[in-house]
Amino acid sequence: MRIARLRSSDGEQFAFGTAGRSGWVTAGALDLDLPDIGAVLEAQRQIRAATAERDPDVDEQAVDLACPLVRPGKVMAIGLNYLAHIAEVGKPTPTEPMVFTKATSSLNGPYDPVELPEDLTAELDYECELAVVIGARTRRARRENTLDSVLGYCVANDVSARDLQRRMPQIFLSKSLDTSCPIGPWITTVEDIDDPHALGIRTFVNGEQRQGSTTGDMLFDVADLVVRLSATMTLEPGDVVLTGTPAGVGSGRTPPTYLRSGDVVRCEIDGLGALENRVVAVRG
């Protein structure tokens, strides 16, 4: 199943689709009040049955997709988690996941502009990532049942201000600029993805491919991350884990190549869809 957020002049609402079938069945058409992922999970059986039985009420191409996440409690991210990326930046291979967070206010829609605050950064960078959306309250998970904790997967772009990252004693601010976490275009639930570690992952800037790898290059896989994160904190439905980026980031190029106003960044992962965001300069 696909879970999306549709945006219209009347506001936003969840909508649902089935694999291999075009179009969306909206929460409104199902007469459901679904304020967040928790409510979707509670009504999941009803949603799945209704989505399979009825024709879509919204055409696939006639929609404006918003960020599929509503008020997540946590947006966690993993640094240095692809072996080729570790090599390109010349860092030691971590023995434990490098965990940081992004402010929830950084979340952005799959096709919405990414702001480049020129008074704050001249080194805005892209990082295409597999995002894991938690679907069950999880504390001290065991590896053999970690996927029971996962609702599904999205594409994410962990947009980063590299100059702020170098200058600050922590990386939270450099990772939390407004609009710096496009995510979507929808959540693809786990039963539609046979292996989250066998997916092609790519980034294009203005049509030029910059990143190209597979999620199999992860150092710590999805199960590792759920186990390790849930050992120290309770994971709640709707929480998000960004699982790291492959080689090819702008800061790893020779010379480094950063995003400029007008650039169009496309991040795509096989089976999950693609994000496409234009960079727009802002000041003040």
ABEGO torsion letter per residue (X at the ends): XBBBBBBBAAEBBBBBBBBGBBEBBBAAAAGBBBABAAAAAAAAAAAAAAAAABBBABBAAABBBBBABBGBABBBBBBGABAAAAAAAGBBBBABBBBBBBBAAABBBAABBBBBBAAABABBBBBBBBBBBBABBBBGBBAAAAAAABAEBBBBBBBBBAAAAAABABAAAAAABBGABBBOABBBBAAABABAAABBBBBBBGGBBABBBBAAABABBAAAAAAAAAAABBBBBGBBBBAEBBBGBAAABOBBBBBBBGBBBBBBBBGAEBBBBBBBBBBX
